[in-house]
Amino acid sequence: MTDALADPHYSPYTGPGSSGEPRGGGPRDIVILGSTGSIGTQAIDVVLRNPGRFRVVALSAAGGRVELLAEQAHRLAVHTVAVADESAVPALREALSARYGTAAPLPEIIAGPRAATEAAALPCHSVLNGITGSIGLRPTLAALEAGRVLVLANKESLIAGGPLVKAVAKPGQVVPVDSEHSALFQALRGGAHREVRKLIVTASGGPFRGRTLEEMADVTPEQAMAHPTWDMGPVITINSANLVNKGLEVIEAHLLYDIPFDRIEVVVHPQSYVHSMVEFVDGSTLAQASPPDMRMPIALGLGWPDRVPDAAPAFDWSKASTWEFFPLDERSFPSVALARHVGALGGTAPAVFNAANEECVEAFRAGRLSFTGIMDTVARVVGEHGTAAPGTSPTVEDVLEAETWARARARELAQASEAAGV
């Protein structure tokens, strides 16, 4: 893979062609960004069950769950705690003091909008970016520029800043955590890049699999949050309900593995056992399968190139089971086709797509926009944005400016829809 960010044949820790055994002794130092979220809490579970393998040196969170953040910091004995909300510092310091008492010094506290970015550049081996949303872009870039291995669960930073991330990432420096991309990462080890015919990204189909577009017009946020197989945060769960998440993963797969969009396919697999597949030119298909548990891809990302024993439960092959696969209904779920279009446009178009979607999801959760109105509004914002000049690469400022415009425009359109009763 000549230009892949996450080359499964290359280990950033031991180098290409090595045995895969880590050099040196002692646990691997890691920083966890988004520690109080779904990915962060599961990563901490992996760490606590493998104390000789991993050591967390810093945690970062938004600041809305200071009690949990303080508990994590104390249990992991971290050196640094970063919090985005500066107003949360007094409560955080109080929560830390209650746990540490007077006998031990408190961790260093970093606060403010750039707190996660500063934490991402701290001395360590790997940075797990589990932040939700495109606010994870600057921390992603900071970790890469500092030479850390980036264990990437924050797909939005790659979507919004793909060219920026690719410009600074060295071969093997990015290891994906999304279950689909972890699956592709593993399956791609079965052949050379030139032997890949296509990537097959699986989707559970979400809670509305089999419904028509018209039947989803009156979907409520509570219904959209009832995912049949995965337990995730609200934004990702709603993105999975209308398959925006799958559209983002198609763009991410293109960026990670340098496979053209017309060779990346989405299929619906309700059981969520097969996380993705790679089809090779000889007709062979390699699939990565495991019970739906994010601790497995998280552990693989943290431990790469080594696997972590008993990271998650395995299948009981003595029991019968049925695995189903269906074609994607693109009329009912137009988000994947729109994402392909956006990815092909390049420039700041993916950032606009992602930012507009985040605003529309919030409007839907607040009752200001219908479920189907999410994609209608995103498509309109993308259409109004237009395309970048061929061959131009956006700067961080370009991406942030495009996102600011997209968020404002999405809010305007959502308000207009609410006023019109749509």
C-alpha positions in Angstrom: 0.0 0.0 0.0 2.1 2.9 -1.3 0.1 5.7 0.3 -2.0 4.0 3.0 -2.2 5.7 6.4 -2.9 2.4 8.1 -0.8 -0.2 6.3 -1.5 -3.6 7.9 1.8 -4.9 6.6 3.8 -2.2 8.5 4.3 -1.9 12.2 5.1 1.6 13.5 6.5 -0.1 16.6 8.8 -2.7 15.3 9.2 -1.8 11.6 8.2 -3.7 8.5 9.1 -7.4 8.3 9.7 -7.8 12.0 8.5 -10.6 14.2 5.8 -8.3 15.8 7.2 -8.6 19.3 7.4 -5.3 21.1 10.8 -4.0 21.9 11.8 -3.4 25.5 9.9 -4.2 28.7 7.2 -2.6 30.7 3.7 -1.4 29.8 3.0 0.8 26.8 2.2 4.5 27.7 -1.0 5.8 26.2 -3.2 8.9 26.2 -7.0 8.5 26.0 -9.0 11.4 24.5 -12.7 11.3 25.1 -12.2 9.0 28.2 -15.8 9.4 29.6 -17.5 8.5 26.3 -18.3 5.0 25.0 -15.0 4.3 23.3 -13.0 5.8 26.2 -14.7 3.8 28.9 -14.3 0.6 27.0 -10.7 1.4 26.4 -10.2 1.9 30.1 -11.8 -1.5 30.7 -9.2 -3.0 28.4 -6.4 -1.2 30.2 -7.5 -2.2 33.6 -7.6 -5.9 32.6 -4.1 -5.7 31.2 -2.1 -3.7 33.7 1.2 -5.1 32.6 0.6 -4.2 28.9 -0.8 -0.7 29.1 -0.3 2.4 31.3 -2.5 5.5 30.8 -0.6 8.7 31.4 -3.3 11.2 30.5 -7.0 11.5 30.1 -9.1 14.1 28.2 -12.8 14.7 28.3 -15.3 17.5 27.5 -16.1 18.2 31.1 -19.7 17.2 31.5 -19.0 14.1 33.7 -16.3 15.3 36.2 -17.1 12.6 38.8 -16.4 9.8 36.3 -13.3 11.6 35.0 -12.0 12.0 38.5 -12.7 8.3 39.2 -10.9 7.3 36.0 -7.9 9.5 36.8 -7.5 8.1 40.3 -7.9 4.5 39.3 -5.4 4.8 36.5 -3.0 7.1 38.5 -2.6 9.4 35.5 -0.2 12.3 35.4 -2.5 14.7 33.5 -6.2 15.3 33.1 -7.4 17.6 30.3 -10.9 19.1 30.2 -12.4 21.3 27.4 -14.8 23.1 29.6 -12.8 25.6 31.8 -15.8 26.2 34.0 -15.7 22.5 35.0 -12.2 22.8 36.6 -13.4 23.7 40.2 -15.7 20.7 40.3 -13.1 18.5 38.8 -10.5 19.6 41.3 -12.9 19.0 44.1 -13.8 15.5 42.8 -10.1 14.6 42.4 -9.3 15.9 45.9 -12.1 13.7 47.3 -10.5 10.7 45.8 -6.8 11.4 46.3 -7.1 12.9 49.8 -4.1 14.9 51.2 -1.5 12.2 50.9 -1.0 12.2 47.2 -0.5 15.1 44.7 -3.3 15.7 42.2 -2.8 15.2 38.5 -1.9 18.2 36.4 -5.1 19.8 35.0 -5.1 21.2 31.5 -8.3 23.2 30.6 -9.7 25.0 27.7 -10.6 24.5 24.0 -7.1 23.2 23.2 -6.8 20.9 26.2 -7.3 17.7 24.2 -4.8 19.0 21.6 -2.2 19.6 24.2 -2.9 16.1 25.8 -2.5 14.5 22.4 1.1 15.8 22.1 2.2 14.6 25.6 5.1 12.0 25.7 3.6 8.5 25.2 3.6 5.7 22.7 0.0 5.8 21.5 -2.9 8.3 21.5 -6.4 6.9 21.4 -8.7 9.5 19.9 -12.2 8.6 21.1 -13.6 12.1 20.8 -16.9 12.3 18.9 -17.2 14.9 16.1 -14.8 17.0 14.0 -13.5 18.8 17.1 -11.1 15.8 17.1 -9.2 17.1 14.1 -6.7 19.3 15.9 -5.9 16.5 18.5 -5.5 14.0 15.6 -3.0 16.3 13.9 -1.2 17.1 17.2 -0.7 13.4 17.9 0.7 12.7 14.4 3.0 15.7 14.4 4.4 14.6 17.8 5.2 11.2 16.3 2.7 9.3 18.3 0.9 6.2 17.0 -2.7 7.4 16.5 -5.3 4.8 17.5 -8.2 6.4 15.6 -11.8 6.1 16.7 -12.6 9.7 15.8 -13.6 9.1 12.1 -14.8 12.7 11.8 -11.3 14.1 12.0 -10.2 12.0 9.0 -13.4 12.9 7.1 -13.1 16.6 7.7 -9.3 16.9 7.3 -8.4 13.9 5.1 -5.7 15.7 3.1 -4.3 17.4 6.2 -4.1 14.0 8.1 -2.5 12.3 5.1 0.0 15.0 4.7 1.5 14.5 8.2 0.9 10.8 8.9 3.8 8.5 8.3 3.3 4.9 7.1 1.8 2.7 9.8 1.2 5.7 12.1 -2.6 5.4 12.1 -4.3 2.3 13.4 -8.2 2.4 13.0 -10.5 1.4 15.8 -13.9 1.5 14.1 -15.0 -2.2 14.0 -15.4 -2.0 10.2 -12.0 -0.5 9.6 -10.3 -2.7 12.1 -11.8 -5.6 10.2 -10.5 -4.3 6.8 -7.2 -3.6 8.5 -6.9 -7.3 9.5 -8.3 -8.8 6.3 -6.0 -6.7 4.1 -3.0 -8.6 5.6 -4.2 -11.5 3.5 -2.9 -10.0 0.2 -1.0 -7.2 -1.5 -2.7 -3.9 -2.3 -2.6 -4.7 -6.1 -4.6 -7.9 -5.3 -7.5 -6.2 -3.8 -10.6 -6.1 -6.0 -13.0 -4.3 -3.5 -13.7 -3.6 0.1 -17.0 -4.6 1.5 -18.2 -2.6 4.5 -21.0 -4.2 6.5 -23.9 -2.4 8.1 -26.4 -3.7 10.6 -29.1 -1.8 8.9 -30.0 -0.1 12.2 -33.4 -0.1 13.8 -35.2 0.8 10.6 -33.9 -1.9 8.3 -36.6 -2.8 5.8 -38.6 0.4 6.2 -39.3 2.7 3.3 -38.3 6.3 3.2 -42.0 7.3 3.7 -42.3 5.0 6.7 -39.4 6.8 8.5 -40.9 10.2 8.2 -42.4 10.2 11.7 -39.5 8.4 13.5 -38.8 9.8 17.0 -35.4 10.3 18.6 -36.1 7.5 21.1 -36.8 5.1 18.2 -33.6 6.2 16.4 -31.6 5.6 19.6 -32.7 2.0 19.9 -29.9 0.3 17.9 -30.4 -3.5 17.7 -26.7 -4.5 18.2 -24.4 -1.7 19.4 -24.4 0.5 22.5 -23.0 3.9 21.4 -23.3 7.6 22.1 -26.3 9.5 20.7 -24.7 11.1 17.7 -23.2 7.8 16.4 -26.3 5.9 17.2 -28.5 8.2 15.2 -25.9 8.2 12.4 -26.2 4.5 12.4 -30.0 4.7 12.2 -30.0 6.6 8.9 -26.7 5.0 7.8 -24.8 8.3 7.7 -22.2 6.5 9.8 -21.8 4.0 6.9 -21.3 6.9 4.4 -18.6 8.3 6.6 -17.0 4.9 6.8 -16.9 4.7 3.0 -15.0 8.0 2.8 -12.7 6.8 5.6 -12.0 3.5 3.9 -11.0 5.4 0.7 -8.7 7.6 2.7 -7.1 4.9 4.8 -6.6 2.2 2.1 -6.4 4.2 -1.2 -9.2 2.2 -2.8 -11.4 4.1 -5.3 -15.0 4.8 -4.3 -16.4 2.5 -7.0 -14.6 -0.4 -5.4 -16.0 0.1 -1.9 -19.4 -1.6 -1.4 -21.8 -1.5 1.5 -23.9 -4.6 2.4 -26.4 -5.0 5.2 -25.6 -7.7 7.7 -28.2 -7.5 10.6 -26.3 -9.8 13.0 -23.2 -7.6 13.1 -20.9 -10.6 13.3 -18.9 -10.0 10.1 -17.5 -6.5 10.5 -16.2 -6.1 7.0 -14.6 -8.1 4.2 -12.0 -7.8 1.5 -12.5 -9.4 -1.9 -9.3 -10.2 -3.9 -8.8 -10.5 -7.6 -8.8 -14.3 -7.6 -12.4 -14.4 -6.2 -11.4 -15.1 -2.6 -13.0 -13.0 0.2 -11.5 -12.6 3.6 -13.9 -11.6 6.4 -13.2 -10.6 10.0 -15.8 -11.9 12.4 -16.4 -11.6 16.1 -19.3 -10.9 18.4 -20.3 -7.2 18.4 -18.0 -5.9 21.2 -15.8 -2.8 20.7 -13.2 -3.9 23.2 -11.7 -6.2 20.5 -10.9 -3.5 17.9 -9.9 -1.1 20.7 -7.5 -3.7 22.2 -6.1 -4.4 18.8 -5.5 -0.7 18.2 -3.8 -0.2 21.5 -1.7 -3.3 21.3 -0.8 -3.3 17.5 1.0 -5.2 16.1 0.2 -7.7 18.9 -3.2 -9.0 19.8 -4.4 -8.8 23.4 -5.5 -12.2 24.8 -9.2 -12.4 25.8 -9.9 -8.8 24.8 -13.5 -9.7 24.2 -15.7 -12.9 24.0 -15.3 -15.2 21.1 -18.0 -17.2 19.2 -19.2 -20.5 20.6 -18.9 -22.5 17.4 -20.8 -25.4 19.0 -24.0 -23.5 18.7 -25.9 -23.0 15.4 -26.3 -19.5 14.1 -27.5 -17.8 10.9 -25.7 -14.9 9.2 -27.6 -12.9 6.6 -26.5 -10.4 4.0 -28.7 -8.0 2.0 -28.1 -5.3 -0.6 -28.3 -1.7 0.6 -31.6 0.0 -0.1 -30.2 3.3 -1.4 -33.6 5.0 -1.9 -34.5 4.6 1.8 -31.0 5.3 2.9 -29.5 7.9 0.5 -26.7 8.9 2.9 -24.2 6.5 1.5 -24.6 7.7 -2.1 -24.3 11.3 -0.9 -21.2 10.5 1.1 -19.6 8.9 -2.0 -20.4 12.1 -3.9 -18.9 14.3 -1.2 -15.8 12.1 -1.0 -15.3 12.4 -4.7 -15.7 16.2 -4.5 -12.9 16.3 -1.9 -11.6 19.7 -0.6 -13.8 20.9 2.3 -16.9 19.1 1.0 -16.5 16.2 3.5 -16.1 18.7 6.3 -19.3 20.4 5.3 -21.2 17.1 5.0 -20.0 16.1 8.5 -20.6 19.4 10.2 -24.1 19.9 8.7 -25.0 16.4 9.8 -23.9 17.0 13.4 -26.1 20.1 13.5 -29.0 18.3 11.9 -28.7 15.4 14.4 -28.9 17.9 17.3 -31.9 19.6 15.7 -33.6 16.2 15.3 -32.9 15.3 18.9 -34.4 18.6 20.0 -37.5 18.0 17.9 -36.8 20.8 15.4 -36.2 18.5 12.4 -37.7 15.3 11.2 -35.6 12.1 10.9 -35.7 12.2 7.1 -35.2 15.9 7.2 -31.6 15.2 8.5 -30.4 14.0 5.1 -32.6 16.4 3.1 -31.0 19.3 4.9 -27.5 17.9 4.7 -27.9 17.4 1.0 -29.0 21.0 0.5 -26.1 22.4 2.5 -23.6 20.3 0.5 -25.2 21.5 -2.7 -25.0 25.1 -1.7 -21.4 24.7 -0.7 -20.2 23.9 -4.2 -16.8 22.4 -5.1 -13.2 23.4 -4.5 -10.8 24.3 -7.3 -9.2 21.1 -8.7 -5.9 20.3 -7.1 -6.3 22.6 -4.1 -5.7 21.2 -0.6 -7.5 22.9 2.3 -5.8 24.2 5.3 -7.0 23.7 8.9 -8.4 27.3 8.7 -10.3 26.4 5.5 -11.8 23.3 7.1 -12.9 25.2 10.2 -14.3 28.1 8.1 -16.3 25.6 6.0 -17.6 23.8 9.1 -18.7 27.1 10.7 -20.6 28.0 7.5 -22.1 24.6 7.2 -23.3 24.6 10.8 -24.9 28.0 10.6 -26.6 27.1 7.3 -27.9 23.8 8.6 -29.3 25.6 11.7 -31.0 28.1 9.4 -32.6 25.4 7.3 -33.6 23.4 10.4 -35.3 26.4 11.9 -37.1 27.1 8.6 -38.3 23.5 8.5 -39.6 23.8 12.1 -41.4 27.0 11.3 -43.0 25.4 8.2 -44.0 22.4 10.3 -42.0 20.0 8.0 
